[in-house]
Amino acid sequence: MSNRRDQPLWISVDGVDGVGKTTLASALAGELHADLSSEFSDGFLGAALREAVTRAPNYVTVSRTAQSLAFIGDFFEVYATQVSTSLRAGRTVVSDRGWLSKYAYQLVTLTEEHGEERARTLLDASLGLMPRPHLTLYLTASEDNIRQRLTRRDGSCEDDRMQFVRTTSRAAETAITNTPLALRHVRLDANPAASLVLDQAVSTCRAWFG
């Protein structure tokens, strides 16, 4: 699939934890005959972070700054080894968690240590070095559905985890409205069944890019 200028696309699937990003990204890549970019890189840093979030999904280090820089650094590795590689080869790529997710999650993390203004300054300077996706599909769902999905997936979902979800959702809105460069995005209702959300996503991509 290509845009009207016959160029490969970077499509990013984003949203808070439990909203259905991984399920949609995988299915959408199949529907579009696109490459699928993973959340973490295949390098040593990606492997360490992948293991860390299975044990502590929100906070994996004592220093919030160290944690954010690690996640941001690995995202640059994902872009260089997966996203950029696919685009240079003329292939469309779908990301499971992309630019918006990284900005929103790290805004929450860094704000705790530095305040929102300094956190945004750091993120604008670091993530501002990376191109934006051609289109971000921003998934939203009710808190009840998110809690149920997280409980089914992880066995439980405590109140502090839902509070983190709320805070991250607000941070995503900040990222959408306040980033220096416009983020092309479409909001998708992720409350229905996965097959219906996939239909929405495919229709949206075709409407945007033909």
N, C-alpha and C positions, 0 to 999 in steps of 0.2 A: 504494500500500500504506500502511496506517495502523495504529497500535497500537489496543489495545482501547478507548482513550479517544477514538478517531477523530481523532487528531492526526498530523501529518506527523512523520517520523522522520529522525534523523541517524544513519546507520550508517557506521562508519569501518573501513576495511581497513588493518591495520597488521602490521608484522613487519620483520625485518632486510632489508637489501639482497639482492636476488636470490631472495626467497622466493615471488614471484609476485603482489605486491600490485596492480600496475597492471593485469595481465591479469584478475584476479578482480574488481577494482572496476568495470572497464568492463563485463564480462559480467554482473555482479550488478545494476548499474544498469539494464541492458537487461531482465533477467528481472523486476525489480520495477517497471518503468516509472517509474524514479526519475531525478532529475537526477544528474549526475556532477560532483563537485567535484575540481578538479585539485590537484596537489601545490603548485604555485606560483600566485600571483595573476597577473592580466593587466596589472598596473601595471609601472612602470619597475623597482621592486625585484625583483619576481617574474621579470621578463625577465633581469635581471642574474644572479640566483641560478641560474636555469635554464641559462644559458650557462656559469656558473662550474662547476657540478657535472658538466658534460660533459667538462671538462678536468681537474678534480681532485675526485673524488666525495666525499672525506672532509673535506679541509681547503682552504678557499678564501681565507683571509686569514691574516696573520701573528698577529694578536690573536685568540685563541680567544673572548674575551668579545665582541669586535666581530662575529665570525662568528655566534655564538649569538643575539645581539640582532637581527641582520639576519634570520635564519631565523624567529625568534619573531615579529618585527614583520610579516613577510610572511604568516605563518600567521594573524595577526589580520586582515590584509587579505583573505585567502581566506575567513575566517569571515564577515566583514562583507559582502563582495561576492558570495559564492557560497552558502555554507551558510545564513546567516541570511536571505538573499534568497529562497531556495527554501522555507525553513520558513515564512516570513511569507506566502508565496503559497499555502501549503497543500500543498506538494509534498515528498515524501520525497527525501532527498539521500544519495548514497553518496560518501564521501571516499576518494581514493587517498592514503594516508598522512594520519593525523589526529593527534589529541591525544597518543596513546601514542607514536607514532613521533617526534613533535617532542620530547616529554619525554625519551625514551630517548637519542636522538642528541645532544641538547644537554647531557644529563647527562654523557655521555662527554666531550664537547668542553670543557665548563666545569670538570669535575673535574681535567683536566690543568693548568688554570691556577689554580684556587682550592681544590681538595680537594672531596671528595664532600659534606661537610656544607654548606659555603657554596654549592656548586652547587645542591643541593636547595633551599636556602632561596630562592635567586634564582628557580628554576623554579616553586616553589610560589607565590611571590608574583606572578610574571608570568602563567604559564599558569593559575594559580588564578583569574584574572579572567575566564576563558572558560568557558562551560558545557561539561560533558562530553557526548560522544555518547550517544545513547540505547542504542547497542550497539556495542562494538568487537569485530570479528572479528580475532583475533590469530593470524596464520599462523606455523607452525613447520615446519621441514624439516631433514633431515640436512645436515651440513656437506658431504658429498660431492655431494649434489644442488645445494646452493647454489653450490658452486665450479663445477660443470658449467654451471649456468645463467648465472652471471656470465661465464664464459669464452665461452660461446656468444654472449652479448649484447655483451660489451665486447672480445672478442678475447683476453683473458688475465685471470688472477686470481692475484695474487701472495700470498705468505704473510702479508705485513703487512695486506693487505686482509681476509683471513680472520680475522686477529687482531682487527681492528676489528669484524668481524661478531660474534665471540664476546663482545667487550666490550659491544657494543650490546645483545646478547641478554640479558646479565646486567643491564644498565641497565633494560631493559624489565620484567624481573621486579621490580626495585626500584620502578619506577613503579607497577606493578600492586598491590604489597603495601603501599607506604608513602605513597601520595598521601593528602592530608587528606580528600578525598571519595572514596567508593568508585567504582571504574571498572567499570561493567557490561561484562563481556567473556566471550567464548567462544573457546577455543583450537580451531583447525582444523588438521588434518594436511594440509600442502601438498605432501607427497611424491608423491601420485598424480598422474595426468594432470589437466590444467586442467579438463576437463569434469567429472571426479569431484569436484574441489574445489568447483566451482561448485554441484554438486548438494548437497554438504554445507552450503554457505553459504545456499542458498535454503531448505533444510529447517530450518536453524537459525533463520533470520529468521521463518519461518512458525510455528515452534514457540514462539518468544518473543512474537510480536506477533499471531498469528492471521491 
